[in-house]
Amino acid sequence: MENENISVGLDIGTTKIVAMVGRKNEFDKVEILGIGKSKSLGVHRGVVNNITQTIQSIQQAVEEAKINSGHKVEKVVVGIAGQHIRSLQHSDYITRPNPEEVIDEKDIEALIQQVYKLVMLPGEEIIHVLPQEYKVDGQAEIKEPIGMYGGRLEANFHVVVGQVSSIRNIGRCIKSAALDLSNITLEPLASADAVLSQEEKEAGVALIDIGGGTTDLAIFKDGIIRHTAVIPFGGNVITEDIKEGCSIIEKQAELLKVKFGSAWPGENRDTEIVAIPGLQGRDPKEISLKTLSKIINARVVEIIEQVFLEIKNYGHNEQKKKLIAGIVLTGGGSQLKHLKQLVEYITGMDTRIGYPGEHLAGETPSDQTSPVFATAVGLLMNALETDTKTEEQQAEDTLPASVEEASGEELPPLEKLPKHRKSILERWVDKFKEFLDNA
């Protein structure tokens, strides 16, 4: 029975792969039972480029999670990021055959399905269709149209698009690692679930998740996701720059960055120097910390400016779209010294570091609430939600199997509404599983 309510989030990153096993405790908080971590080989800028190595890394992380938690790991929810992700705004409408009936699930479902039929560039697939706000017969700014009368139902959508091949490769790796894929979700959305509070999402906030290979951005306003972007730079580019700039090996560059690195070049004096052992009997190398922070600063400024450009593209400068809660930084790259100050200096927006402790059980050890695990915690939360839904769905098998079969006479009870809202993605995952089985 123990195994029933256990779920697993799997974060396939560029630098590390994390498998996080957890369950909900009696206070509806997430309790982490075990974490497995492995060095990620075969992933570059969030995209799988070596299947065999990725499978081995996934198996290693899952095995460790199994040992640490004492639970079997079978089904996982996986996050997807990478430089191939793009998002677009799209508005669409349907004309309802009978305006005398109230708008229900099926109408919204039909509208969303219509967006899924959008023609994308070759090799692209729609991952998420997220309704922003609705219009009924021209009446704008409706958050929840269900139960209203109207002939024309219109909505603005935030559509997230990714490369089919990249998504399939991830699915392939999961399957080959003898795991079941229960859901795929966008990593910036997972991180946002883990570190943002509802108030921040209402007030308007930009979440910047600085990973190893990519920097993910998610913008919320009025509680709704408004913009997502993946920028193909992350902490690894900084390490690469240090390696080149100081002529040292990667391992040393990474250690230098973590131990002595700072995003603010002004604070190191010229006299501060760190010596690095030379290779194979050569003399040690001396590197001034001022040079180090100048190298780091140059690259970090570039990353932040790109993100800030995305925030401006969303329309942060307009009064109505202002992000009152400012910026939340998370991910491994957010632990760089003085990064918060630099971000505030460049953007002029309030900034805080986001820890994924918000939804975790009280006694979670602090090393598990590090920003490094933000995405993994978000994916675990998503997994718990998906699994709860599946259980509810099974318990409800007496109900009509799909929205289409449900006869439209009665309005579905409100608490069941959001369940089908996600069903499109679930159906997509099913379609995708089917494809893998046939492959």
N, C-alpha and C positions, 0 to 999 in steps of 0.2 A: 504493500500500500504506500510505503514511504515514497516510492518513485513517481507517484501519480502527479503531484503538483510541482515537479522539478522542471525548470526550463533552462535553456542554454542560449547565450548570445555569443556569436563568433565574429570578432573584429579582425578582418584580414587587412592588415595595414602594410605600409611599405617597409617599416623598420621592424615591426613585431606583429605576431599573431596572438590574439588573446581569446581564450575560451573561458567564459564566466558562467558558472553554474549557480543557480539561486532559486529561491521560492519566496512567496509572500508570507509574512508572519501574521499573527492575529490582529495587528494594528494596520494591516494593509500596506506595510512598508516592505521594501525588498530586502531580503536577507541573503547575503552572498555566502554560499557554502564552500566554494573553492574556485581558485583561479589557476588556469594553465597558461604559461607564456612561452613562446618560442621565437627565435630570431627568424624574421621573415626573409626567406630566400625565394627568388622567383617572382617578386612583385616590384614593379617599377612605377613610381608616381601613381600608386593606387590601382594599377592595371596588371593583371597576371601576365607575365611574359615567359614563365617557365613552369609548365604544369607539374612535372615530376617533383621539382623542389618544393612547390607550393603545397602539394599533397603531403609530402613528408613533414613540412613545418606544421600543417594543420593537425596531422596525426600526433605529432609530438605535443602540441599544445593541449589537444583533447585528452591525450593519455595522462598528462600532468594534472589536468583538471579533474579527471576521473579519480586519480590517486588522492588528490587533496580534498575532494568532496566526499569520496566514498560512494558516489552515485554513478550509474551508467549514463553515458552520453549518447543519445541517439538522434533526436531532432534538434536542429539549430536554426536560429534566425541570423541571417548574414547581412552585413551592411555593404552598400556599394558606393564607391566614390570614384575618383580618377579623373583624368583630364578630359575624358570624353563626355562627361555629364554637362548638359546645358539646360537652361530653363527658358520658357517663353510664356508670355501672357496671351490668352486667347479668349474671345467671347463667342458664345454660341447660343442658339435659342431653339426651342421646339414650339410648334403650334399644337395645342391640345385639341383632340377631336370634340371633347365635350366640356366647355367652360363652366357648365352648371355643376360639375362635380368638383370636389375640393382636390387640390394638388396633393398627391401622396408620393411615397417611396418610388413607385414605378416611373413616375414622371421624371424624378431626379435621376433615377437609374438610366432612363432612356437618354436624358440629356448628357450624362457622363459618358455613356456608351458611344454617343455621337462624337464626343471629343476624341475617344480612343480610335476612331476611324480616320482622324486627321492623317494626311499624307506627310510622312516625314522624309528626310533625306535617305538615300539608299543605305541600308545597314543600320538604321536607327530604330529604336523601339521606345514607346512611351512607358515610363516606369510608374509615375504617379500622376493622377489628375486631381488637383486639389481645388475645390470650389472656393471662391473668395466671397463674393456676395451675389445675391440674386436680384432680378427685376421681374415683377409680375405686371403684365400689361403696362409697361413703362414706368411703374412705380419703383423707384430705385432704393438701394441700400437696405435690402431685406436680408436678414441673417438666416432666417429659417422659414422657407416658404410653405412647408408642409401644413396643410389645414386651411390654406387660403384659396379663394376662388380666383380664376383667371384663365384667359385663353392662350396667352403667350408667356412662356416661362423662359427667362433669359438668365445667363450667369457669366461672370468673369471667372476664368480658370487660370491657375498657375500650373503649367504643364512641365514635368521634368522628363527629359529625354536622355537616353544613353545608348551606347553602341551594343547591338545585339551580340556580336561576337564576344565582347568583354563579359557580358552578363552570362553568356553560355559557358565561357571558360570557368567562371567562378562556380557555376552549377556543376560542371564536370569535375572540378577539384573536390567539391563537397561529396559528390556521389562516389568518387574513387576513394575517398577517405572513409567510406562505409558509413556515411551520415545521411540523415534525411533533411531536406530543406523544407522548413515549415513556412518561411516567409523571407522576402528580400525587402530591405528598406534603405532609403537614402541616408548615408552616414550623418550629414549635417542635421537631419531631422532627429536621428537617434540621440546625438550629442545634445541637441536642444531639449529633448525630453528629460535628459538626465540633469542638466545644470540650470535650466531657466525656471523661474517661478511664474505662476499664472499672471501675477501683477505686472511683471516685466513684459510678458507677451502682450498684455493689454496696452501698456504705456508706449510700447515700441522699443525694440531692442535688436541689436545685431550680434549674432553669435559667431565668433571667429575661432575655428578649431584648427590650430596649427599642428599638423601631423608631420611625419617624416617626409613623405613624398608630396603631399598636397596640403593646401590650406582651404578649408571648407567654410562657406559663409551661409548663414540662414538668417533672414530678416523677418521679424514678426511685428505686427501692429494690429491693435484691436483684437488680439487673441488669435489672429489668423496668419498663416505663413504667407509672406508677400513676395519673397525673392530668395532664390538659392543660387549659389555659384560655387564652382570648384576651381581654384587657382593652382596651376601645376607647379608650385614651389612649396617647399616646406623646410623643416630643420636640416634635412640632408644637404640641401644646397649650401647652407651656411657652413656645415662641416667641410664640404667640398672646397669652398672658398678658403677656409683656414688651411686646409691641406695644401692647396696651390700657393697661397700667399706666404705660408711659412715654410714651404718645402718639407713637410713631415708626412708620416703615414696616417692613413685614415683613423686608425684606432686612437692615435695620439691626439689628432685633431678633435675627435669626438670628446675625449676626456678633457682637453683644454677648454672646449666650449662649455661643457657642463660644470666644471670646477671653477674656472676663472673668467668665463665669458660674461660680458655685460653688453647691453644694447645701447648704453649711453657712454660715448667715448670721453666725455669731459672729466669723468671722475677718477680715472687712473693717472697717477703721476708718471713722468718719464722714467723715474728710477725703479719702478716696479718691474721686475724681470723674473721670468720663470725658465728654469733649465730643463731641457728634455734630453733623456739619454740618447746618444747617437746610435746609429745602426751598426751592428757587428764590429765593435772595437773602435768606432770613430769617436771623435770628441763630442761631448754633449753640445746641444744647440741652445742658444739663449734667445728667448723671444720676449719682447717687451709687451706688457699687458695693454699698453696704450694702442700699439699696432693691432693687437688681437681685437680689442673692442671696436677699432675703426673698421676692420674687415667685417665684423659681425654687424655693426651698425649700418654699413652700406647696403648689405643684403636685406636686413630686416626692414629698413626704410622702403626698399623696393617692394617687398611683400605687402607691407601695410598700405603703401600708396595704391597698389593694385586693388586691394580689398576696399579701400576708401572710394576708389573710382566706382566700384560696383555699388557701394552704398549710395553714392551720388546718383548713379544711373537709376536706382530705385526711386529716387526723388526726395531724399532726406532734407533737401533745402526748402521744400515746400512746407508751409506751416502745417498743413493737414497731415502730412506724412512724417512729421518730425519724430525722431526716435528719442523719446524722453528718457528712457532708461539707459541710453548710450550703448556701450559695447561690453560684451562679456568675452573674455579670452579663455580658451581651454585647450586641451590636447597637450602632448609632451612639450611642444615648442613654447607653450605659454609660461614655462618655468624659468625662462631666461631672465637673469637679473635685470631690473630696471625697464622691463618691457612695457609694463603698465604706464610708466611715466612717458615713455617715448610715444606710445599710441595716443595718449591724451594730448601730447605736444603736437603731433601731426594732425590729428583729426579734430581736436578741440571738443571731443565728446567724453563724457564720464566713462570710466573704464573700471572693471573689476575682474579678478581672476575667478573663473567658474569651477567650483569643486562639485563633483557629482554626489554630494552627501544629502542633498535635498530630499530624495525619496528613499534613502537607505535606512535600515534599522539603526537604532541609536548606538549600539555597541560595536559597529563596524570599525575594524582597526584602521588607523589613519593612512597606512600605506595603500589601502584599497580605495580610499576616497581621493586619491591623487588625480589631477586633471588628465594624467596619462590614460586613465581608465574611463574617461567620460563616455566615449563612444560605446565601449563594451557594456557599461551600465545601462545606457540607453537601449542597446540591442537586447539586453536581458529583460528590461522592462517591456519591450515590444514582444519578446518571446512569451513572457508570462501572460500578457494581454491576449496574444494570438491563441495560446493554449486554453485560457479560460473560455475564450470565444468558441473554440472547437468543442470543448466539453458542453457548453450551453447548447451549441448547435446539435450535438448528439442527443442531448436530453430533449431537444425540441423536435426530434425526427417525426413526431406525430403531426407537426405543422407541414404545410405545403413545402415541397422540396426547394422551390426557387421562387423568386419574386414574381416571375412571369405567371406561375401557376396560381398564385394567390388571387382569389377573385377580389375585384376592387370595391366590393360593397362597403366593407368596414375600413376605418382608418386603423392602421396597425398601432398597437400600444406604443406610447412614446419611448419607453425605456428600451424598446427593441430596435429603435431606428438606426443608431450609428452602426449596428452590426452589419447590415447589408451595404452600408456606405463603403466598407472596405472590401466588400466581396469581390469587387472587380479585380483588385490586386491579387486576392486569393485565387480567383479564377485564372488569372494570368500565371500565378505560380504553378497551378495545376497543369495548365497548358504547357508550361515550361518543363515540368517534371515529365510529362508525357513525351515531350520532345527528347529529353535526355534518355528516357527508357528505350526510345526507338533508335537512338544514336548508336 
